[in-house]
Amino acid sequence: MNITKENVDALNAVVKVDIVADDYQAKVTEVLTDYRKKADIPGFRKGHVPMGMVKKQYGKSIMIDEVNKLLQDSLNKFITEEKLDILGNPLPRVKEDFNWDAETFSFEFELGLAPEFEIDLSAKNKIKQYNIVATEKLIDEEVKNIQSRYGKMSSLDEATEHSNVTGTFLNEEKEINKKSTFLVNDLKGKKNEKKVIGAKVGDVIELETKKLFEDDLKLQQILGVANDAAADLDITVSLTVEEITKTDPADLDKELFDKLFTDGSVSTVTELREKIKEDAEKQFLQQGDQQLLNAIQEYLIENTKFDLPKEFLEKWLQTAGEKELSAEEAAVEYEKSEKGLRYQLIEGKIMKDNDIKVDYAELTEYAKGFIKTQMAQFGNLNPEEEELNNIAGRILQNQEEAQKLQSQLIGQKLLTFFKEKINFKTKEVSYEDFIKEVYK
């Protein structure tokens, strides 16, 4: 057998594999002999079928199977030994005059080669890093929310500005039939508030959905409609009032603090506010880090220039998925996936050049940390190590879950690396301003 590679250009190559009978004949004979032992053909005792008959019946199909196995194994070994960094998979070139009855076989495969490039991390002040702080206004609102959640509820005869209204929203055309509870204060505009204030149980109120609440998410939740539908929903809904209540806020005292923090870590309003600020900014840090990682990825994609074997990749995409694509569909798919592929190559080079890797032990510890966080939400603050190991083992046996956790851990490691190597432009903002600026 002879394997050779010819470079078409820096991003494309052709590998030629020549196979002769000596390369596969011994294996074919071995398989045929095994077939002969097991063959059950009328008129012959099992294991005594003439070899000539076995060859005639199975010889060609076995030969084709063995040649294909040898071809695949040899090609993979060649790519590994030659340290070829390929994109996608080798694509066989179809030969119209190929003949399985020939003495020798010649196969050709097109390869898409990964480009060589350099990465510049000296992005001084070009990438913005947000330091998100909890404002006094946010802390005030959370204190009110806590007082409301733990407050005492009582019924009212009619709706007031600060009451909760429970009722069923109806619109036959849009198939809306949803029982929901909302705070009258959450309604947007005096016109809508005026319609609801003074309402009693049994009243039916007509409301316009456009600008009914401050944001589309609230409208989506109240009416039970899809997010994309809520954005432009402009219809009339009828609200049948079923219950009106008010909540007297809980006192900010030791009884409330002990309910919130069973470890006794909070005993004053000042400590409560500090705890709210600390917890909020921990969550903000996670969101800020994710935004920073996204910004770094965009910067690297935009500022790391290299060509890709586009024609090869489009051809490969035609047969890479479960469903075969047309040339036009593959071109569209390539356009959608090009940025992701570019970052995948950049990320791979950064990890290789800086010896950033994830081993199974690290992944297991990361999975255990994730599990502990989940268990803590259900009150299990001190799970046994053996229990954690067992759960982590089961999760990591699921390939999809394991890949998701590995991707998250790699993201964390890369972010730590980027924070050490890149100088960012830091901006301190409130959470509200962060959302406006990043997701506007």
N, C-alpha and C positions, 0 to 999 in steps of 0.2 A: 504494500500500500504506500502511496506517495501523496503527501499533502503540501500544497504550496499556497502562498498568499501574494496577491498582486495589489498594490495600492493604486486606486483610481485617482484619489486626491487625498488631502489631509483628513477628510471626514468619511471617505468611502473606500471599501476594499472588496476584493473578490477572493474567496478561498476555493481552491480546486482540490477535489479528493478523487484519486484514481485507485480503484479496487480491482484486484485480480483474484482468480479462483483460489489460489493458495491461502488467501487471507480469510476465507470463510468456509472452505470445503470441509475441514475437520469438524467444525461445529455443526454443519449441516448433517454430516454422517452420524454424529453423536445423537442428534435429535431424531433422525430417521430410525436409528437403532432402537431408541426408546419407544418410538411410535410402533415399531414392529413387535416389541414385547407386549404392548397393550392393545394392538389392533384386534378388533373382533369382526372378522369377515366370514360370511357364510361359506362353508366348504373347507375351512382351514381351522385347525386347532389354534387356540390363543397362543401367540408367541411363535407360531410356525408359518406365518404368512411369508411368502417369498419376498426378499428384499426388492426385487425388480418391480413387483406389484405395488409395494409401499412407495417406492420412488416415483412410479408413474402417477400414483394417486395424490401424493403429498409433496413430492420433491420440489416442485417449482415454488409453491406457496411458502414452504419452509425456507428455501433459499432466499426468497425476497424478504422474508421476515428477518433472517439473520444478517443479510446485507444492510438492511435499514438500521438494525440495532448497532452493528459495527460502525456504520456511517455516523450515527448520532454520538456514540461513545467517543469515536476518534475526533470528531469535530469539537466536542466539548473539551476533550483533553488538550487539543491543539490550542484552543483559545486560552485555556488556563496556563499552559506551559509558556506560551508566547506573551502572556500577560497583556492580552488585548482587552482594552476597556471599551466594550461595545454598548450600544443603545438598542433597546428592543431585543429581538431574536434574529438569528441568521435567516435570510429568506432564500429558499431554493430557486434556482433559475430553471424554468421549464424548458426541456429539450424536446422538440417535436419528433425527432428521429430516434428517441431513446428506445433501446431494445433489450428486454430482460433475457433474451436468448443469446446475447453476445458473450464473448469470452471474458472481456474486461468491461468495467463500468466506470464512467467518469461523471462526477457530480460537481456542480458549482453553486456556491452560496454567496449572496450579497451581504456585506456587513456594514452597519452604520457605526462609525467610530466616535467616541466621546472627544470633544475638542479639548485642546490644551489652552489654559488661560491663567491669568494672575488676578488676585483679589486685593483691592485696595481698601484697607480699613481705617484710613486716615480721614474719616469724614467729620472733621472738626466743626462742631456747631451746625452741621447740616441736617442732623436728625434730632427731632424734638422729643424730650423726655418729660412727662408730666408728673409733678408731685401733687397728688390730689389730697386736699385737706378737708376735714369735716368742719363746716362753718357753724357758728352759733345758731343760725337759723335752722340748719339741719338737725342739730342736737335738740333744739326747742321742739321741733316737730316730732322727733322720736320720743321725747319725754311725754308729749301729749298722746302719741299713739299707745305708749305703754299704759298710761293712765286710762285710756279708753278701753284697751283690751282687758284690763283687770277691773274695770269700773262696774257699777251696779246698773242694771238695765231695768227700766220700767215703761209701762204702756202710756201712750198719750191719746187724747181724744182727737186731736188734729195735728197736722204737720207744722213744724216750726223750722226756722232757719238752721237749727242745730240738731234736728231729729233724724232718725233713720227711718226710711220708708221701704217696706217690702211689698212687692206687687208683681203682677204678671204683665209683661210687655207683649203686645200682639201686632202682627202685620201679616195678613194672609198672602199677599203677593210675594213677599220675600221669605215666607214660611217661618216667620219669627214667632215663637211661643215660649217665652223664657221667664221663669220666676227668679227675681233677683232682689238684692237689698243694696241700697245706696244711701249715702249721706246727702241731705239736701244741699249742704255747702259745696258738694262736689259738682253740682250743676253749674254750667257756664252761662253767665249773663243773668241780669235781673229779670228778663222776660220769662225765662224758664223757671227761675226760683218763684216768681210771682204765681205761676200756674199751680205749683205744688204746695206752697205755703198756705195753710188753711184747709187743705184737703182732709177728708175723713175716710175711714174704712168703708169700702164699697163704692167710693167715687171713681169715675172713669175720666182720665185726663188725656187729652191729645197733645203729643209732643213731637217736635221736629228733630230728627236725628242729627242734622248738620249743626256742628258746634254745640252739641248737647252737653258734652263733658270736655274737660281741659285737654285730654289727649285721646287718640284713637284706641289705645290699649284698654282704657276704661270702658269705652263704648263697646268694644269687642267682648269684654268680659260680661258686661251687663246684658247685652242683647244675644250673646252666644253666636256671633257671626265670625267669619274668617277674618284674619288680619287685613288681607288685601281688600276685602269687601268693606270693612269698617272705614278705611281711609277716605273713600268717596261716597259713603252712604248718605243719601239725601232723600229721606222718606218720612212719612208720618206714622208714628206708632201710638197705640192706645195703651195706657197704663191703668190697670185695675188695682186700686190700693187695697191691700189685704191686712197690713199690720203697720202701726206707727209706734216707734219706741224712742226713748232717749237714754243716753248713757251718762250717769253721773260719774265723773272721773274719780279714779282711786286716789286716796291720799298718798303723798310721797313720804311714807313712814317705814319703820323697821319691818312691819309685817309684809309690805310690798317688796322691800329689798330682799328679804329672806326667801320669798317666792321666786324672785328673779335669779338670785345668786345663792344657792343652797350652801356654798362653802363659806358664807359670811364675809366675802371680800368687799361688799358694799354696805355701808351703814349710814351714809349721808347723801344728800342731793348732789353735792359737789363730786363725791366719788362716783355716783351714778353717771353724771355727765362725762366724767373722765373715762369711764368704762365704755360708754356709748361712742365717744370720740376714738378710743383705741380700737374697738372692734370694727367701727366703720372704716377707719383708715387701713386696717389690715385687708379688708375686702377691696378697698380702692387700690391698694398696692397690687393686688392680683390683676385687676382690670388694667391698671397702668402698665404693668409688665407685659401683658398680652398685647396692648396697643403698641408698646415700644418694640416688641419682637416683630409685629406686623410691619411697623415703619422701617425697621432694619432690613427685613426681607425685601420690601419694595425698593429701598435704596440700593441694595446689592444687585437686585435684578436689573435695575435701571442703569447702574454704573459699572457693571461687569460685562464687558463686551466680548462676545464670541459667536461664531456661526454654528449652526446645527445642520446635520444632514437631512434637511426638510423633505426632500423628495423620497428618500429611503423611509423616513418615519411615517409619512403619509401612506406609503405602500404597505408598510408593516401594520399600521392601524386598520387597514382593510380586513385583515384576518386575525387580529389580536384578540378581539372580544368574542363573546358567545355568538353574536350575530355578525355575519359578514357585511361590511359596508361598501357602498359604491365609492368611486374615486372622489366624487363631490362631497359625500358624507364624511369621508376620512379627512378631507381638507378642512372641513368645518371643525371636526373633532381635534385636529392638530392645533388650530387657532385657539381653541378653548383650553387646551392642556399645555401650550408652549411655555407660559410663565411658570407653571408648576414644575415642568421638567427643568427649566433653567435654574430655578432655586434648588431643586433636588441635586443638580450637579454642583452648584456652588456650596451647598451644605455639606455634600460628601467630601469635597476638596478641603474645606475648612476643618472638618473632623479628622481627615487623614493627615493633613499637614500639622495639626496641633495635638494629635494623639488623643482625640476626644472619642470615647467609646462607652458602651453600656454592656456590662456582663450580666449573667443571669442572677448572680447574688445581689447586685445593685437593684435590678428590676424587681426581685422578690421583696427587698426592703421597701422600695417605693410603693409596691402594691399593698404591703402591710400598713404603711402610713395612710394610704388612701382608705383602706378598710377600717382602720381605727377611727378616722374622721367620720365615716358613715355610721359606725356603731355608736359613736358618742352622741350623734343626733337622736338616737333612740334610747339614750340613758346608760349605755354600757361604756363606762369611762375607763375601765381597767380589764380588757379582755386578756385571756390567757395566751401566752406565746404559742403554745401548741395549736390553739384554735386559729390564731392568725396565720400560722404556717399552713394549716390545712386549707383554709379559705383561699389564701394566696395561690397555693398550688393548683386548686381547682380553676381559679380565674385564669391563670397563665397557661392552662391546658387548652383554653379557648383561644384559637389563633387570632381571631378578630379583636378580642379584649386585650390580649398580650401586645398586639401591634399598637393599639390605641395608647396603652400605658407606656410602651417604649417610646412612642412619638412624643408624649408629654414629657417624659424624663429627658429625652434628647433636647427638647425645647428649653427645659430648665438649664441644662448644662451649657447650651449654646448662649442663652441669655447671660449667664454668669460670665462666660468668656467674652461676650461682646461688651459687657459693662466694664471689664478690665481693659479692653483694647481700644474702645471708641470713645471719643469726647463728644458728649451730647449737649444740646442747648436745652437747659432745664427751665421749666415754667411751672410755677405754683398756681393751682387753680382750685376752685370749688368743684364738687362733683357735678353740679348743674352745668357749670361752664365747660367742664371736660366733655360731657355728653354733647353739648351744643357744638363744640369745636371739632370733635373727632367724628361724630356721627351726623353732622348737619346734612 
